[in-house]
Amino acid sequence: MQIINPPSFSQTVPVDLGDDSYPIWVEKGLISQVGGLISEQIDSPSKVAIVADTRVAELFGDQMAEGLKPVVNSPIWITVPAGDQNKSIEWFMRVQDALIEHQLDRQSVIIAFGGGVIGDLAGFVASTYMRGIRWIQVPTTLLAQVDASVGGKTAINHSRGKNLIGSFHQPKLVLIDVETLDYLPEREVRCGLVEIIKHGVIMDESLFELVEQNLSDLLSLKTDILIEVIAKSCRNKAWVVENDEKERNLRATLNYGHTFGHAIETLTDYHQCRHGEAVAI
């Protein structure tokens, strides 16, 4: 078995989709740099709306607001309670109502600031508000960092199934700040590792070995190996997305474990097990 050397403390993963290309930055402390990174990537937004998990807003709201000052002094905050049951048409309309109330226009930007639920919901809102406006992913769970934040899939749930209503709408950039993982319960970290292991199983033996050799350090959130594994997992998914953006064939391989997983989540009303746990089953 090959021993893989520990990586650097910063990684950039390009997602090459022509006019819809964007970078994924993986580093510690990116939230405090968010305004500068946005201004490097896109034209200045007229307004910025942050769709955030309630808990994430409490933990990192001040840091995000300070980091955004190079592009906006008073971002609009829209908080959504945690839980997959809130990835719903009701919350979709509430977020749309807030954008209309605050008069966002086509030069505005939405920031998805939270886990996969927030990314899916905010991305779907961004894809439909005024027929589509720019958005940015700042995922704060390991599961979202290696899966939901990459590839432009957006969706809300229906009573008959998960992610049945949605669209493909690529973000303008993805900022993965591993510092946010310090506040995650170990159960959530393990859920994220399930998606990473899935990538290793279906397409990258070296990633699987890297996780196997460094599992203890990953569970304890050692920065260097964590950044390397996240970036490597994102690089794998980016390659699939580049070759099959709209999931006509190849991208369906990323659904490994998800067919039964989504059914389990739906049948248990999103309360009995986490997404990563359902996929692992």
N, C-alpha and C positions, 0 to 999 in steps of 0.2 A: 504494500500500500504506500503510495507516494505521500511524503510529508510536505505540506504546502506552507510556505513562509508567511508570517503575519504581514498584513498590508500597511499602507499609509493611512493617515487620519482623515483623508478627504478624497472623495471619488466623484467623478462626473460621468454620467451615462447619457449619450445622445440617443434620441429617438428620431430616426430619419424617415419622415413621411412627407417629403417635398415641402410644399407651402405650410403644412401643418406640423413641421418638425419642432422639437423642443428639447431642452436639456433636463435631466434629473440630477440635482445636486444632493450629495449625501455627506453630511458633516455634523459636527457638534457645534451648536450656537448659531444656527442659520436664522432663527426667528429674529434675532436682534439685527440681522443684516437684510431683512426681507425687502425693505424699501429700495435699497441700492441695487439689489439683485433684480427686482422688478424693472427698475429704470434702465438696466443694461439690456433687458430682453424685449421690452415692448414700449410703445409710445406712452406718454403720461396719461393716466386715466382721468376722466372728468370727475368720477366718484368711485369709491371703493366700498363694497358691501362685504362684510365678513359673515359667512354662515358658519356657526360654531356650535359644537357640543357644549352644553351648559357647563359641565365640569372643566372642559378645556379652557373655556372663556375665563373661569374663575382662576385657574392655575397660571395661564399664560397671556391673559388679555392685556395686561399692562405692558408686558414685554413686546407683544405684537404691535400695539398702538405706538409704542416708542420706535420700534423698528420700521414702521411705515412712514414716519415723519418726512423722509426725503421725497415721498410722492403724495402724501395726504395727511392733513392735520387732524381731521375728524372723520374717521371711518364710521360707517353705519354697521351696527352690530345686530345680528339676527340669531338668537340662540334657540337651539332645538334640544329637547330632552334626549338623553341617551336611550338606545334601544332600537332594534330592527323594526319593531312595531310602529315606529315613528317615521319610517321611510314610506310614507303614505301619501295618497292624493290630498288628504286634509292638510298635511304639513307642506306639501308642494304648493298649495294655494295660499297658505299663510305666508310663505316666503315670497311668492309672487306679489301678494298684496303689499308687503313691506317695500319691495322694490318700486312698485308703482307709487306708493305713498311718498317715498323719498325721491321720486323723479329721476331714477337712473336712466341713462340714455345708452346709445350704441357704443359710446366711447368709455363707458363704465366697465369696471372689472369686479367679478365676484371671486372671493377667496374662500375655498373650502378648508376649514380649520377643525379637524377632528379625525375620527376613524372612518371606516368604510361607509357607514350609513350616511355620514355628512358628505363625503365625497360623491356618493351616488346621487343623493338628493340635490345638493348644490349644483352638481354638473348637469343634471337634467333640467333644473331651473335655468341655468346659463344657456343651455341649448335651445330653449323655447322662448325665453324672455326677449321680446322684440326680434323674434326669429333667430336669435343666437347672439350672445355677447361673449367677450373674452372671460376666461376664468383661470385660476391658479390653484394647484393642489398643495396644501401643507398638511400631510397626513401625520397623525400623532400616535397611531398604534402600529405595532410591527406588522400586523396583518394587512393594514391599509398601505403601509410603506412598500411592501413587496408584491402586492396584488392589485387592490382596487384603484390605487393612484396612477397606475401605469396602463395606458392603452385607450383611454377615452370612452370606456363603457360607462354609461350613466343610466339610472333606473330608479323606479319606485316599485313597491310591491302591490299586488292585487290579492284579494281574499282567496283567490284560487291558485296562487303561486307566487314565488319570489321573482322579482326583477322582470315581470311580464310587460311592464310599460316603461319604455326608455328609448335611448338614442345613442349614437356614437358622436361624441363631441370632444375633441382633443383639447387638453389644457395648453396654456402657453408656456408653462414651466411647472416643475414639481420640485418642491423644497423639502427634503427629508432631514429633519433635525433630530438626531438620535437622543438628544437630551430629554425629549418628551417621554421617552420610554422609561426613564427613571421613576415615573409616577404610575406605571402600569402594574397591576397585580401579576404575579407569576403565571396565573392561569391564562391571562391575555397574551403574555410573551410566548407561552407554549402554543397558543393558537396560531400566532404568526409563524412560529417555527414549522408548523404543519404545512403551510403554503410553501415555505422554502424547501422543505424536504420533498414536497410534491414536484417542484421544479427539478430537483436533483434526480428523482425517480424517473421522470418522463424524458429528460433531455440532457442532464449534466452530472455525470458520475463524480467529477472533481468537486462539485458543490456538495453533493451528498457526503463525500469523504471529509470535506472541510467541516461540515456540521458535526459529523460523527466524532472527529478528532477534537473538536473544541466546544462540545455541548455544554460543559460546566461553565466555561467562560461566557458563552452566549447567554445562558440562563442568568448569569450574574452581571450581564450587560457590560462586558469589557469593551471599551470604545473601539479599539483598533480592529479586532476580529469582527465585531458587530457591523462596522461600516463596510468591511470587505464582503461579508456575507450578504448584506442588504444590496450592495452595488452589484454583486455577481448575480443575485437572483433577479434584480431589475434588468440587468443586461440580457439575461435569458428571455425574459418576457418581452423586452423591447425588440429582440430579434424576431420573435414570433409575430408581434404586432406589425412590424415593418413588412413582413412577408404575407400577412393576411389580416389587414386592419379590420375588415368587416365580418370576420369569422365565417368565411365561406367553406373552409376545410381545415387547414393547419391549426388555426387558433382554437378550434374545438378541443384539441388535446389538452389545453389548459383547464378544461372542465373536468379533468380526472378527479373523481371523488365528489364532484359537485352535484351530479344528478340525484343520487340518493341523499346527499347532504342537504340540498335545498328542500327536498321532500320532507326530510326529518324536521327541519326548521319550521316549515309551514304547518305540518301536522301538530307540532308542539307549541304553535303560536309564538315562536321566537323566545320562549321563556326558559326551557329546560336545558338547552345546551347552546354554547357559543358556535359561531360559524366554523371556526377552525376545528372544533370538536366534532361537529357534524360531518365535515369533510373527512376527518381522520377515520370515522366509522366505516 
